[in-house]
Amino acid sequence: MGGKTDLDRVVAYVPPELKRELEEWAQAEERSLSWLVAKLVDKALKERREQQNSA
């Protein structure tokens, strides 16, 4: 697991209870926490772009 990637690193601080919930979600999806957070950020940015384009 792991290895070189061309992706940039982003550090975020979240309350422990949110981290636990995200970890449980990632585990249920059989994905890493990093993958889950990246997908959530991607979805939020797509929604933001759509809102900006419709304004």
Residue pairs with C-beta under 8 A, 6 or more apart in sequence:
7 38
12 37
14 22
19 33
22 33
22 36
22 37
23 33
25 36
26 32
26 33
26 35
26 36
29 36
